[in-house]
Amino acid sequence: MPLTTLDNHYARLGLPFDATDDEIRRAFHDAAKRLHPDMNESKDDTDQFLRVKESFENLSDPEKRSRY
């Protein structure tokens, strides 16, 4: 079964698999500004924000990223 955007931490942040730590951080901050619950009242945006946050937590930690 192919990966979907919801299954792929890189796709959630719009990044290639060889993204640098700085690119990961920048992509998360851009997405957080756009999707944060304080800025949007949409339930879909809140859910997407939580998925983006999960992706950032996994990709910003070198140990978790290497296991992923």
mmCIF file as Biopython writes it, N, C-alpha, C and O atoms, coordinates in Angstrom:
data_model
#
loop_
_atom_site.group_PDB
_atom_site.id
_atom_site.type_symbol
_atom_site.label_atom_id
_atom_site.label_alt_id
_atom_site.label_comp_id
_atom_site.label_asym_id
_atom_site.label_entity_id
_atom_site.label_seq_id
_atom_site.pdbx_PDB_ins_code
_atom_site.Cartn_x
_atom_site.Cartn_y
_atom_site.Cartn_z
_atom_site.occupancy
_atom_site.B_iso_or_equiv
_atom_site.auth_seq_id
_atom_site.auth_asym_id
_atom_site.pdbx_PDB_model_num
ATOM 1   N N  . MET A ? 1  ? 0.842   -1.173 0.000  1.0 0.0 1  A 1 
ATOM 2   C CA . MET A ? 1  ? 0.000   0.000  0.000  1.0 0.0 1  A 1 
ATOM 3   C C  . MET A ? 1  ? 0.893   1.244  0.000  1.0 0.0 1  A 1 
ATOM 4   O O  . MET A ? 1  ? 1.814   1.326  0.813  1.0 0.0 1  A 1 
ATOM 5   N N  . PRO A ? 2  ? 0.650   2.205  -0.881 1.0 0.0 2  A 1 
ATOM 6   C CA . PRO A ? 2  ? 1.483   3.418  -0.943 1.0 0.0 2  A 1 
ATOM 7   C C  . PRO A ? 2  ? 1.251   4.325  0.259  1.0 0.0 2  A 1 
ATOM 8   O O  . PRO A ? 2  ? 0.174   4.337  0.856  1.0 0.0 2  A 1 
ATOM 9   N N  . LEU A ? 3  ? 2.288   5.080  0.594  1.0 0.0 3  A 1 
ATOM 10  C CA . LEU A ? 3  ? 2.169   6.033  1.683  1.0 0.0 3  A 1 
ATOM 11  C C  . LEU A ? 3  ? 1.292   7.201  1.263  1.0 0.0 3  A 1 
ATOM 12  O O  . LEU A ? 3  ? 1.341   7.646  0.116  1.0 0.0 3  A 1 
ATOM 13  N N  . THR A ? 4  ? 0.503   7.686  2.181  1.0 0.0 4  A 1 
ATOM 14  C CA . THR A ? 4  ? -0.278  8.892  1.932  1.0 0.0 4  A 1 
ATOM 15  C C  . THR A ? 4  ? 0.350   10.035 2.711  1.0 0.0 4  A 1 
ATOM 16  O O  . THR A ? 4  ? 1.267   9.818  3.503  1.0 0.0 4  A 1 
ATOM 17  N N  . THR A ? 5  ? -0.127  11.226 2.497  1.0 0.0 5  A 1 
ATOM 18  C CA . THR A ? 5  ? 0.387   12.390 3.212  1.0 0.0 5  A 1 
ATOM 19  C C  . THR A ? 5  ? 0.234   12.214 4.723  1.0 0.0 5  A 1 
ATOM 20  O O  . THR A ? 5  ? 1.069   12.692 5.490  1.0 0.0 5  A 1 
ATOM 21  N N  . LEU A ? 6  ? -0.812  11.542 5.145  1.0 0.0 6  A 1 
ATOM 22  C CA . LEU A ? 6  ? -1.027  11.353 6.571  1.0 0.0 6  A 1 
ATOM 23  C C  . LEU A ? 6  ? -0.048  10.355 7.174  1.0 0.0 6  A 1 
ATOM 24  O O  . LEU A ? 6  ? 0.190   10.382 8.381  1.0 0.0 6  A 1 
ATOM 25  N N  . ASP A ? 7  ? 0.522   9.477  6.358  1.0 0.0 7  A 1 
ATOM 26  C CA . ASP A ? 7  ? 1.423   8.451  6.849  1.0 0.0 7  A 1 
ATOM 27  C C  . ASP A ? 7  ? 2.881   8.878  6.807  1.0 0.0 7  A 1 
ATOM 28  O O  . ASP A ? 7  ? 3.724   8.239  7.437  1.0 0.0 7  A 1 
ATOM 29  N N  . ASN A ? 8  ? 3.192   9.927  6.092  1.0 0.0 8  A 1 
ATOM 30  C CA . ASN A ? 8  ? 4.571   10.279 5.806  1.0 0.0 8  A 1 
ATOM 31  C C  . ASN A ? 8  ? 4.938   11.615 6.463  1.0 0.0 8  A 1 
ATOM 32  O O  . ASN A ? 8  ? 4.411   12.666 6.100  1.0 0.0 8  A 1 
ATOM 33  N N  . HIS A ? 9  ? 5.847   11.550 7.432  1.0 0.0 9  A 1 
ATOM 34  C CA . HIS A ? 9  ? 6.248   12.757 8.153  1.0 0.0 9  A 1 
ATOM 35  C C  . HIS A ? 9  ? 6.838   13.812 7.222  1.0 0.0 9  A 1 
ATOM 36  O O  . HIS A ? 9  ? 6.595   15.006 7.399  1.0 0.0 9  A 1 
ATOM 37  N N  . TYR A ? 10 ? 7.600   13.380 6.245  1.0 0.0 10 A 1 
ATOM 38  C CA . TYR A ? 10 ? 8.213   14.343 5.312  1.0 0.0 10 A 1 
ATOM 39  C C  . TYR A ? 10 ? 7.161   15.038 4.461  1.0 0.0 10 A 1 
ATOM 40  O O  . TYR A ? 10 ? 7.225   16.250 4.257  1.0 0.0 10 A 1 
ATOM 41  N N  . ALA A ? 11 ? 6.197   14.276 3.966  1.0 0.0 11 A 1 
ATOM 42  C CA . ALA A ? 11 ? 5.151   14.855 3.120  1.0 0.0 11 A 1 
ATOM 43  C C  . ALA A ? 11 ? 4.270   15.825 3.903  1.0 0.0 11 A 1 
ATOM 44  O O  . ALA A ? 11 ? 3.825   16.836 3.360  1.0 0.0 11 A 1 
ATOM 45  N N  . ARG A ? 12 ? 4.016   15.522 5.174  1.0 0.0 12 A 1 
ATOM 46  C CA . ARG A ? 12 ? 3.216   16.425 5.994  1.0 0.0 12 A 1 
ATOM 47  C C  . ARG A ? 12 ? 3.844   17.810 6.061  1.0 0.0 12 A 1 
ATOM 48  O O  . ARG A ? 12 ? 3.143   18.821 6.110  1.0 0.0 12 A 1 
ATOM 49  N N  . LEU A ? 13 ? 5.185   17.846 6.062  1.0 0.0 13 A 1 
ATOM 50  C CA . LEU A ? 13 ? 5.893   19.121 6.139  1.0 0.0 13 A 1 
ATOM 51  C C  . LEU A ? 13 ? 6.309   19.628 4.762  1.0 0.0 13 A 1 
ATOM 52  O O  . LEU A ? 13 ? 6.889   20.708 4.647  1.0 0.0 13 A 1 
ATOM 53  N N  . GLY A ? 14 ? 6.016   18.856 3.719  1.0 0.0 14 A 1 
ATOM 54  C CA . GLY A ? 14 ? 6.367   19.270 2.359  1.0 0.0 14 A 1 
ATOM 55  C C  . GLY A ? 14 ? 7.859   19.248 2.113  1.0 0.0 14 A 1 
ATOM 56  O O  . GLY A ? 14 ? 8.397   20.137 1.452  1.0 0.0 14 A 1 
ATOM 57  N N  . LEU A ? 15 ? 8.539   18.229 2.645  1.0 0.0 15 A 1 
ATOM 58  C CA . LEU A ? 15 ? 9.996   18.148 2.571  1.0 0.0 15 A 1 
ATOM 59  C C  . LEU A ? 15 ? 10.467  16.895 1.852  1.0 0.0 15 A 1 
ATOM 60  O O  . LEU A ? 15 ? 9.768   15.882 1.843  1.0 0.0 15 A 1 
ATOM 61  N N  . PRO A ? 16 ? 11.662  16.959 1.243  1.0 0.0 16 A 1 
ATOM 62  C CA . PRO A ? 16 ? 12.269  15.742 0.680  1.0 0.0 16 A 1 
ATOM 63  C C  . PRO A ? 16 ? 12.883  14.917 1.816  1.0 0.0 16 A 1 
ATOM 64  O O  . PRO A ? 16 ? 13.088  15.422 2.920  1.0 0.0 16 A 1 
ATOM 65  N N  . PHE A ? 17 ? 13.170  13.656 1.535  1.0 0.0 17 A 1 
ATOM 66  C CA . PHE A ? 17 ? 13.729  12.767 2.566  1.0 0.0 17 A 1 
ATOM 67  C C  . PHE A ? 17 ? 15.115  13.199 3.034  1.0 0.0 17 A 1 
ATOM 68  O O  . PHE A ? 17 ? 15.540  12.812 4.123  1.0 0.0 17 A 1 
ATOM 69  N N  . ASP A ? 18 ? 15.825  13.987 2.240  1.0 0.0 18 A 1 
ATOM 70  C CA . ASP A ? 18 ? 17.170  14.416 2.632  1.0 0.0 18 A 1 
ATOM 71  C C  . ASP A ? 18 ? 17.186  15.841 3.193  1.0 0.0 18 A 1 
ATOM 72  O O  . ASP A ? 18 ? 18.210  16.522 3.129  1.0 0.0 18 A 1 
ATOM 73  N N  . ALA A ? 19 ? 16.063  16.287 3.738  1.0 0.0 19 A 1 
ATOM 74  C CA . ALA A ? 19 ? 15.957  17.645 4.278  1.0 0.0 19 A 1 
ATOM 75  C C  . ALA A ? 19 ? 16.909  17.834 5.458  1.0 0.0 19 A 1 
ATOM 76  O O  . ALA A ? 19 ? 17.137  16.915 6.245  1.0 0.0 19 A 1 
ATOM 77  N N  . THR A ? 20 ? 17.449  19.027 5.561  1.0 0.0 20 A 1 
ATOM 78  C CA . THR A ? 20 ? 18.343  19.351 6.666  1.0 0.0 20 A 1 
ATOM 79  C C  . THR A ? 20 ? 17.522  19.694 7.906  1.0 0.0 20 A 1 
ATOM 80  O O  . THR A ? 20 ? 16.315  19.919 7.821  1.0 0.0 20 A 1 
ATOM 81  N N  . ASP A ? 21 ? 18.193  19.730 9.058  1.0 0.0 21 A 1 
ATOM 82  C CA . ASP A ? 21 ? 17.521  20.103 10.299 1.0 0.0 21 A 1 
ATOM 83  C C  . ASP A ? 21 ? 16.916  21.495 10.197 1.0 0.0 21 A 1 
ATOM 84  O O  . ASP A ? 21 ? 15.815  21.740 10.692 1.0 0.0 21 A 1 
ATOM 85  N N  . ASP A ? 22 ? 17.637  22.402 9.556  1.0 0.0 22 A 1 
ATOM 86  C CA . ASP A ? 22 ? 17.151  23.767 9.398  1.0 0.0 22 A 1 
ATOM 87  C C  . ASP A ? 22 ? 15.898  23.807 8.514  1.0 0.0 22 A 1 
ATOM 88  O O  . ASP A ? 22 ? 14.957  24.546 8.806  1.0 0.0 22 A 1 
ATOM 89  N N  . GLU A ? 23 ? 15.883  23.026 7.452  1.0 0.0 23 A 1 
ATOM 90  C CA . GLU A ? 23 ? 14.706  22.969 6.571  1.0 0.0 23 A 1 
ATOM 91  C C  . GLU A ? 23 ? 13.501  22.387 7.313  1.0 0.0 23 A 1 
ATOM 92  O O  . GLU A ? 23 ? 12.374  22.846 7.124  1.0 0.0 23 A 1 
ATOM 93  N N  . ILE A ? 24 ? 13.734  21.387 8.148  1.0 0.0 24 A 1 
ATOM 94  C CA . ILE A ? 24 ? 12.658  20.776 8.933  1.0 0.0 24 A 1 
ATOM 95  C C  . ILE A ? 24 ? 12.078  21.805 9.894  1.0 0.0 24 A 1 
ATOM 96  O O  . ILE A ? 24 ? 10.859  21.945 10.000 1.0 0.0 24 A 1 
ATOM 97  N N  . ARG A ? 25 ? 12.942  22.516 10.584 1.0 0.0 25 A 1 
ATOM 98  C CA . ARG A ? 25 ? 12.505  23.531 11.537 1.0 0.0 25 A 1 
ATOM 99  C C  . ARG A ? 25 ? 11.715  24.644 10.832 1.0 0.0 25 A 1 
ATOM 100 O O  . ARG A ? 25 ? 10.662  25.064 11.311 1.0 0.0 25 A 1 
ATOM 101 N N  . ARG A ? 26 ? 12.225  25.109 9.707  1.0 0.0 26 A 1 
ATOM 102 C CA . ARG A ? 26 ? 11.567  26.182 8.966  1.0 0.0 26 A 1 
ATOM 103 C C  . ARG A ? 26 ? 10.192  25.731 8.446  1.0 0.0 26 A 1 
ATOM 104 O O  . ARG A ? 26 ? 9.222   26.485 8.524  1.0 0.0 26 A 1 
ATOM 105 N N  . ALA A ? 27 ? 10.111  24.514 7.921  1.0 0.0 27 A 1 
ATOM 106 C CA . ALA A ? 27 ? 8.844   23.996 7.403  1.0 0.0 27 A 1 
ATOM 107 C C  . ALA A ? 27 ? 7.818   23.860 8.523  1.0 0.0 27 A 1 
ATOM 108 O O  . ALA A ? 27 ? 6.639   24.152 8.326  1.0 0.0 27 A 1 
ATOM 109 N N  . PHE A ? 28 ? 8.265   23.416 9.700  1.0 0.0 28 A 1 
ATOM 110 C CA . PHE A ? 28 ? 7.340   23.297 10.820 1.0 0.0 28 A 1 
ATOM 111 C C  . PHE A ? 28 ? 6.822   24.668 11.249 1.0 0.0 28 A 1 
ATOM 112 O O  . PHE A ? 28 ? 5.623   24.838 11.468 1.0 0.0 28 A 1 
ATOM 113 N N  . HIS A ? 29 ? 7.704   25.625 11.367 1.0 0.0 29 A 1 
ATOM 114 C CA . HIS A ? 29 ? 7.284   26.957 11.798 1.0 0.0 29 A 1 
ATOM 115 C C  . HIS A ? 29 ? 6.309   27.584 10.800 1.0 0.0 29 A 1 
ATOM 116 O O  . HIS A ? 29 ? 5.343   28.232 11.201 1.0 0.0 29 A 1 
ATOM 117 N N  . ASP A ? 30 ? 6.554   27.396 9.526  1.0 0.0 30 A 1 
ATOM 118 C CA . ASP A ? 30 ? 5.633   27.914 8.504  1.0 0.0 30 A 1 
ATOM 119 C C  . ASP A ? 30 ? 4.256   27.261 8.629  1.0 0.0 30 A 1 
ATOM 120 O O  . ASP A ? 30 ? 3.229   27.938 8.571  1.0 0.0 30 A 1 
ATOM 121 N N  . ALA A ? 31 ? 4.249   25.936 8.801  1.0 0.0 31 A 1 
ATOM 122 C CA . ALA A ? 31 ? 2.981   25.209 8.930  1.0 0.0 31 A 1 
ATOM 123 C C  . ALA A ? 31 ? 2.277   25.581 10.233 1.0 0.0 31 A 1 
ATOM 124 O O  . ALA A ? 31 ? 1.054   25.719 10.258 1.0 0.0 31 A 1 
ATOM 125 N N  . ALA A ? 32 ? 3.033   25.743 11.303 1.0 0.0 32 A 1 
ATOM 126 C CA . ALA A ? 32 ? 2.437   26.084 12.592 1.0 0.0 32 A 1 
ATOM 127 C C  . ALA A ? 32 ? 1.764   27.456 12.543 1.0 0.0 32 A 1 
ATOM 128 O O  . ALA A ? 32 ? 0.680   27.640 13.097 1.0 0.0 32 A 1 
ATOM 129 N N  . LYS A ? 33 ? 2.400   28.402 11.888 1.0 0.0 33 A 1 
ATOM 130 C CA . LYS A ? 33 ? 1.799   29.740 11.748 1.0 0.0 33 A 1 
ATOM 131 C C  . LYS A ? 33 ? 0.463   29.659 11.012 1.0 0.0 33 A 1 
ATOM 132 O O  . LYS A ? 33 ? -0.491  30.364 11.341 1.0 0.0 33 A 1 
ATOM 133 N N  . ARG A ? 34 ? 0.417   28.794 10.020 1.0 0.0 34 A 1 
ATOM 134 C CA . ARG A ? 34 ? -0.759  28.670 9.162  1.0 0.0 34 A 1 
ATOM 135 C C  . ARG A ? 34 ? -1.883  27.864 9.832  1.0 0.0 34 A 1 
ATOM 136 O O  . ARG A ? 34 ? -3.061  28.149 9.619  1.0 0.0 34 A 1 
ATOM 137 N N  . LEU A ? 35 ? -1.521  26.863 10.638 1.0 0.0 35 A 1 
ATOM 138 C CA . LEU A ? 35 ? -2.507  25.902 11.129 1.0 0.0 35 A 1 
ATOM 139 C C  . LEU A ? 35 ? -2.810  25.985 12.623 1.0 0.0 35 A 1 
ATOM 140 O O  . LEU A ? 35 ? -3.730  25.315 13.092 1.0 0.0 35 A 1 
ATOM 141 N N  . HIS A ? 36 ? -2.076  26.770 13.370 1.0 0.0 36 A 1 
ATOM 142 C CA . HIS A ? 36 ? -2.210  26.781 14.829 1.0 0.0 36 A 1 
ATOM 143 C C  . HIS A ? 36 ? -3.651  27.082 15.245 1.0 0.0 36 A 1 
ATOM 144 O O  . HIS A ? 36 ? -4.295  27.954 14.664 1.0 0.0 36 A 1 
ATOM 145 N N  . PRO A ? 37 ? -4.153  26.364 16.246 1.0 0.0 37 A 1 
ATOM 146 C CA . PRO A ? 37 ? -5.540  26.557 16.695 1.0 0.0 37 A 1 
ATOM 147 C C  . PRO A ? 37 ? -5.852  27.986 17.150 1.0 0.0 37 A 1 
ATOM 148 O O  . PRO A ? 37 ? -7.003  28.413 17.063 1.0 0.0 37 A 1 
ATOM 149 N N  . ASP A ? 38 ? -4.864  28.723 17.628 1.0 0.0 38 A 1 
ATOM 150 C CA . ASP A ? 38 ? -5.120  30.111 18.023 1.0 0.0 38 A 1 
ATOM 151 C C  . ASP A ? 38 ? -5.383  31.002 16.814 1.0 0.0 38 A 1 
ATOM 152 O O  . ASP A ? 38 ? -6.002  32.059 16.942 1.0 0.0 38 A 1 
ATOM 153 N N  . MET A ? 39 ? -4.923  30.586 15.656 1.0 0.0 39 A 1 
ATOM 154 C CA . MET A ? 39 ? -5.099  31.373 14.441 1.0 0.0 39 A 1 
ATOM 155 C C  . MET A ? 39 ? -6.270  30.886 13.593 1.0 0.0 39 A 1 
ATOM 156 O O  . MET A ? 39 ? -6.770  31.629 12.749 1.0 0.0 39 A 1 
ATOM 157 N N  . ASN A ? 40 ? -6.708  29.657 13.803 1.0 0.0 40 A 1 
ATOM 158 C CA . ASN A ? 40 ? -7.781  29.047 13.006 1.0 0.0 40 A 1 
ATOM 159 C C  . ASN A ? 40 ? -8.772  28.358 13.922 1.0 0.0 40 A 1 
ATOM 160 O O  . ASN A ? 40 ? -8.391  27.767 14.933 1.0 0.0 40 A 1 
ATOM 161 N N  . GLU A ? 41 ? -10.007 28.432 13.579 1.0 0.0 41 A 1 
ATOM 162 C CA . GLU A ? 41 ? -11.033 27.745 14.357 1.0 0.0 41 A 1 
ATOM 163 C C  . GLU A ? 41 ? -11.486 26.454 13.696 1.0 0.0 41 A 1 
ATOM 164 O O  . GLU A ? 41 ? -12.314 25.730 14.248 1.0 0.0 41 A 1 
ATOM 165 N N  . SER A ? 42 ? -10.956 26.168 12.535 1.0 0.0 42 A 1 
ATOM 166 C CA . SER A ? 42 ? -11.361 24.980 11.792 1.0 0.0 42 A 1 
ATOM 167 C C  . SER A ? 42 ? -10.843 23.713 12.467 1.0 0.0 42 A 1 
ATOM 168 O O  . SER A ? 42 ? -9.660  23.617 12.796 1.0 0.0 42 A 1 
ATOM 169 N N  . LYS A ? 43 ? -11.718 22.757 12.667 1.0 0.0 43 A 1 
ATOM 170 C CA . LYS A ? 43 ? -11.345 21.468 13.268 1.0 0.0 43 A 1 
ATOM 171 C C  . LYS A ? 43 ? -10.330 20.753 12.386 1.0 0.0 43 A 1 
ATOM 172 O O  . LYS A ? 43 ? -9.406  20.120 12.898 1.0 0.0 43 A 1 
ATOM 173 N N  . ASP A ? 44 ? -10.489 20.843 11.068 1.0 0.0 44 A 1 
ATOM 174 C CA . ASP A ? 44 ? -9.549  20.197 10.151 1.0 0.0 44 A 1 
ATOM 175 C C  . ASP A ? 44 ? -8.154  20.781 10.290 1.0 0.0 44 A 1 
ATOM 176 O O  . ASP A ? 44 ? -7.170  20.041 10.270 1.0 0.0 44 A 1 
ATOM 177 N N  . ASP A ? 45 ? -8.050  22.104 10.432 1.0 0.0 45 A 1 
ATOM 178 C CA . ASP A ? 45 ? -6.744  22.739 10.599 1.0 0.0 45 A 1 
ATOM 179 C C  . ASP A ? 45 ? -6.106  22.334 11.916 1.0 0.0 45 A 1 
ATOM 180 O O  . ASP A ? 45 ? -4.892  22.138 11.982 1.0 0.0 45 A 1 
ATOM 181 N N  . THR A ? 46 ? -6.910  22.207 12.967 1.0 0.0 46 A 1 
ATOM 182 C CA . THR A ? 46 ? -6.383  21.784 14.263 1.0 0.0 46 A 1 
ATOM 183 C C  . THR A ? 46 ? -5.832  20.365 14.173 1.0 0.0 46 A 1 
ATOM 184 O O  . THR A ? 46 ? -4.747  20.086 14.683 1.0 0.0 46 A 1 
ATOM 185 N N  . ASP A ? 47 ? -6.572  19.474 13.530 1.0 0.0 47 A 1 
ATOM 186 C CA . ASP A ? 47 ? -6.102  18.093 13.367 1.0 0.0 47 A 1 
ATOM 187 C C  . ASP A ? 47 ? -4.822  18.053 12.535 1.0 0.0 47 A 1 
ATOM 188 O O  . ASP A ? 47 ? -3.891  17.312 12.850 1.0 0.0 47 A 1 
ATOM 189 N N  . GLN A ? 48 ? -4.784  18.842 11.491 1.0 0.0 48 A 1 
ATOM 190 C CA . GLN A ? 48 ? -3.591  18.878 10.650 1.0 0.0 48 A 1 
ATOM 191 C C  . GLN A ? 48 ? -2.411  19.457 11.429 1.0 0.0 48 A 1 
ATOM 192 O O  . GLN A ? 48 ? -1.283  18.989 11.274 1.0 0.0 48 A 1 
ATOM 193 N N  . PHE A ? 49 ? -2.656  20.467 12.262 1.0 0.0 49 A 1 
ATOM 194 C CA . PHE A ? 49 ? -1.604  21.032 13.095 1.0 0.0 49 A 1 
ATOM 195 C C  . PHE A ? 49 ? -1.010  19.961 14.009 1.0 0.0 49 A 1 
ATOM 196 O O  . PHE A ? 49 ? 0.209   19.887 14.162 1.0 0.0 49 A 1 
ATOM 197 N N  . LEU A ? 50 ? -1.854  19.139 14.612 1.0 0.0 50 A 1 
ATOM 198 C CA . LEU A ? 50 ? -1.371  18.084 15.506 1.0 0.0 50 A 1 
ATOM 199 C C  . LEU A ? 50 ? -0.534  17.057 14.751 1.0 0.0 50 A 1 
ATOM 200 O O  . LEU A ? 50 ? 0.459   16.558 15.281 1.0 0.0 50 A 1 
ATOM 201 N N  . ARG A ? 51 ? -0.926  16.735 13.514 1.0 0.0 51 A 1 
ATOM 202 C CA . ARG A ? 51 ? -0.134  15.795 12.708 1.0 0.0 51 A 1 
ATOM 203 C C  . ARG A ? 51 ? 1.209   16.407 12.325 1.0 0.0 51 A 1 
ATOM 204 O O  . ARG A ? 51 ? 2.231   15.720 12.340 1.0 0.0 51 A 1 
ATOM 205 N N  . VAL A ? 52 ? 1.214   17.697 11.981 1.0 0.0 52 A 1 
ATOM 206 C CA . VAL A ? 52 ? 2.457   18.388 11.623 1.0 0.0 52 A 1 
ATOM 207 C C  . VAL A ? 52 ? 3.377   18.444 12.838 1.0 0.0 52 A 1 
ATOM 208 O O  . VAL A ? 52 ? 4.586   18.249 12.715 1.0 0.0 52 A 1 
ATOM 209 N N  . LYS A ? 53 ? 2.807   18.709 14.004 1.0 0.0 53 A 1 
ATOM 210 C CA . LYS A ? 53 ? 3.592   18.760 15.246 1.0 0.0 53 A 1 
ATOM 211 C C  . LYS A ? 53 ? 4.228   17.394 15.529 1.0 0.0 53 A 1 
ATOM 212 O O  . LYS A ? 53 ? 5.396   17.314 15.910 1.0 0.0 53 A 1 
ATOM 213 N N  . GLU A ? 54 ? 3.459   16.334 15.343 1.0 0.0 54 A 1 
ATOM 214 C CA . GLU A ? 54 ? 3.980   14.972 15.532 1.0 0.0 54 A 1 
ATOM 215 C C  . GLU A ? 54 ? 5.138   14.715 14.570 1.0 0.0 54 A 1 
ATOM 216 O O  . GLU A ? 54 ? 6.156   14.146 14.962 1.0 0.0 54 A 1 
ATOM 217 N N  . SER A ? 55 ? 4.989   15.124 13.335 1.0 0.0 55 A 1 
ATOM 218 C CA . SER A ? 55 ? 6.048   14.933 12.344 1.0 0.0 55 A 1 
ATOM 219 C C  . SER A ? 55 ? 7.306   15.686 12.742 1.0 0.0 55 A 1 
ATOM 220 O O  . SER A ? 55 ? 8.410   15.149 12.650 1.0 0.0 55 A 1 
ATOM 221 N N  . PHE A ? 56 ? 7.144   16.928 13.184 1.0 0.0 56 A 1 
ATOM 222 C CA . PHE A ? 56 ? 8.292   17.720 13.602 1.0 0.0 56 A 1 
ATOM 223 C C  . PHE A ? 56 ? 8.994   17.062 14.784 1.0 0.0 56 A 1 
ATOM 224 O O  . PHE A ? 56 ? 10.223  16.997 14.815 1.0 0.0 56 A 1 
ATOM 225 N N  . GLU A ? 57 ? 8.232   16.576 15.753 1.0 0.0 57 A 1 
ATOM 226 C CA . GLU A ? 57 ? 8.828   15.925 16.915 1.0 0.0 57 A 1 
ATOM 227 C C  . GLU A ? 57 ? 9.642   14.701 16.510 1.0 0.0 57 A 1 
ATOM 228 O O  . GLU A ? 57 ? 10.688  14.431 17.101 1.0 0.0 57 A 1 
ATOM 229 N N  . ASN A ? 58 ? 9.179   13.969 15.521 1.0 0.0 58 A 1 
ATOM 230 C CA . ASN A ? 58 ? 9.900   12.781 15.070 1.0 0.0 58 A 1 
ATOM 231 C C  . ASN A ? 58 ? 11.115  13.124 14.217 1.0 0.0 58 A 1 
ATOM 232 O O  . ASN A ? 58 ? 12.167  12.498 14.353 1.0 0.0 58 A 1 
ATOM 233 N N  . LEU A ? 59 ? 10.978  14.106 13.348 1.0 0.0 59 A 1 
ATOM 234 C CA . LEU A ? 59 ? 12.076  14.424 12.439 1.0 0.0 59 A 1 
ATOM 235 C C  . LEU A ? 59 ? 13.140  15.322 13.066 1.0 0.0 59 A 1 
ATOM 236 O O  . LEU A ? 59 ? 14.281  15.331 12.606 1.0 0.0 59 A 1 
ATOM 237 N N  . SER A ? 60 ? 12.794  16.066 14.091 1.0 0.0 60 A 1 
ATOM 238 C CA . SER A ? 60 ? 13.782  16.954 14.708 1.0 0.0 60 A 1 
ATOM 239 C C  . SER A ? 60 ? 14.663  16.231 15.713 1.0 0.0 60 A 1 
ATOM 240 O O  . SER A ? 60 ? 15.706  16.756 16.103 1.0 0.0 60 A 1 
ATOM 241 N N  . ASP A ? 61 ? 14.272  15.054 16.135 1.0 0.0 61 A 1 
ATOM 242 C CA . ASP A ? 61 ? 15.076  14.247 17.048 1.0 0.0 61 A 1 
ATOM 243 C C  . ASP A ? 61 ? 15.912  13.278 16.211 1.0 0.0 61 A 1 
ATOM 244 O O  . ASP A ? 61 ? 15.352  12.412 15.540 1.0 0.0 61 A 1 
ATOM 245 N N  . PRO A ? 62 ? 17.246  13.408 16.237 1.0 0.0 62 A 1 
ATOM 246 C CA . PRO A ? 62 ? 18.093  12.565 15.375 1.0 0.0 62 A 1 
ATOM 247 C C  . PRO A ? 62 ? 17.871  11.057 15.568 1.0 0.0 62 A 1 
ATOM 248 O O  . PRO A ? 62 ? 17.904  10.297 14.600 1.0 0.0 62 A 1 
ATOM 249 N N  . GLU A ? 63 ? 17.649  10.631 16.800 1.0 0.0 63 A 1 
ATOM 250 C CA . GLU A ? 63 ? 17.445  9.195  17.049 1.0 0.0 63 A 1 
ATOM 251 C C  . GLU A ? 63 ? 16.122  8.712  16.461 1.0 0.0 63 A 1 
ATOM 252 O O  . GLU A ? 63 ? 16.075  7.674  15.801 1.0 0.0 63 A 1 
ATOM 253 N N  . LYS A ? 64 ? 15.049  9.466  16.699 1.0 0.0 64 A 1 
ATOM 254 C CA . LYS A ? 64 ? 13.749  9.096  16.146 1.0 0.0 64 A 1 
ATOM 255 C C  . LYS A ? 64 ? 13.772  9.150  14.621 1.0 0.0 64 A 1 
ATOM 256 O O  . LYS A ? 64 ? 13.189  8.295  13.954 1.0 0.0 64 A 1 
ATOM 257 N N  . ARG A ? 65 ? 14.448  10.157 14.076 1.0 0.0 65 A 1 
ATOM 258 C CA . ARG A ? 65 ? 14.518  10.302 12.612 1.0 0.0 65 A 1 
ATOM 259 C C  . ARG A ? 65 ? 15.254  9.119  11.988 1.0 0.0 65 A 1 
ATOM 260 O O  . ARG A ? 65 ? 14.834  8.618  10.945 1.0 0.0 65 A 1 
ATOM 261 N N  . SER A ? 66 ? 16.329  8.669  12.597 1.0 0.0 66 A 1 
ATOM 262 C CA . SER A ? 66 ? 17.091  7.544  12.034 1.0 0.0 66 A 1 
ATOM 263 C C  . SER A ? 66 ? 16.265  6.248  12.105 1.0 0.0 66 A 1 
ATOM 264 O O  . SER A ? 66 ? 16.360  5.405  11.213 1.0 0.0 66 A 1 
ATOM 265 N N  . ARG A ? 67 ? 15.462  6.091  13.156 1.0 0.0 67 A 1 
ATOM 266 C CA . ARG A ? 67 ? 14.599  4.900  13.243 1.0 0.0 67 A 1 
ATOM 267 C C  . ARG A ? 67 ? 13.480  4.970  12.225 1.0 0.0 67 A 1 
ATOM 268 O O  . ARG A ? 67 ? 13.057  3.942  11.695 1.0 0.0 67 A 1 
ATOM 269 N N  . TYR A ? 68 ? 12.992  6.174  11.944 1.0 0.0 68 A 1 
ATOM 270 C CA . TYR A ? 68 ? 11.906  6.360  10.986 1.0 0.0 68 A 1 
ATOM 271 C C  . TYR A ? 68 ? 12.392  6.082  9.594  1.0 0.0 68 A 1 
ATOM 272 O O  . TYR A ? 68 ? 11.621  6.185  8.639  1.0 0.0 68 A 1 
#
